[in-house]
Amino acid sequence: MGVTLGVELWADWCHSEQQPFLWLYNVFVIIEYSLLCWYFIGVTTRAVIRRFIGWSIPVFAVISIVVSFQLYNFRDFPGQNINIEGMLITVLCVSVLFNLDSRLYKNITRHPDFWICCGWLVFYAGTFFSNGLLTYLMNQHLDYAQKVFEILNRPLNLILYSCLIVGLICALLRK
């Protein structure tokens, strides 16, 4: 969450100074995916899934860089990159949810990974359509694109970070 906050603050500062900032998200999506994979490697017990996650990091990084150069020139919002990341994280979340150890907690809602995975699933399900729309609108109507982004992204971010916080609280209560 700290890296995300740093990127958002940097982007906000660049935006207020009339500086280009969308290139940040082209770089951030690779960092975010790598950090999320690192987390999922830690909570996944099956070796085959851990290997898949490990191999997916450099593959995603290469694909994301190519897409950023080909489609966005590192200047535009990387909607497709984020959607690819979302599809991969969705697969990881579903895998974790199907393999939650029910012996650790009496109730599934006390399991930190339940909340963390649900938060990411809701976030990526909600942003999948809007990322493609946003990429189009940024090139056509920048003001309208920013309004649409705020309308769709704010509630999804609220849900995501609420779920991440509940997951963190559940993890702290367990210790």
Buried (B, 14 or more C-beta within 10 A) or exposed (E): EEEBEEBBEBBEEBEEEEEEBBBBBBBBBBEBBBBBBEBBBEBBEEEEBBEBBEEBBEEBBEBBBEBBEEBBEBEBBBBBBBBBBBEBBBBBBEBBBEEBEEEEBEEEEBBBBBBBBBBBBBBBEBBBEBBBBBBEBBEEEEEEBBEBBEEBBEEBBEBBBEBBBBBBEBBEEEE
